């Protein structure tokens, strides 16, 4: 049952991320709430952030990892928020 909930949270999360960047936090919370412990929730949030980055690089072919380094300050913020947002959202597991 948790795997089905996790798959649903990932799909909903990807849709939310496509709409607005705040979806990273909401998706992290959704993914984190499907895990049994806070540590697993944080790992799941980080994994979701990596998935979002992978989808970003796959769907935008002109933006290769080498090109991202060319716009260094902006790319650091993009990668940082993409990885840290879902982890911060997954902290909701510690509250519940």
Buried (B, 14 or more C-beta within 10 A) or exposed (E): EEEEBBEEBBEBBBEBBEEEEEBBBBBBBBBBBBBEEBEBBBBBBBBBBEBBBEEBBEEEEEBEEEEBEEEEEEBEEBBEBBBBBBBBBBBBBEEE
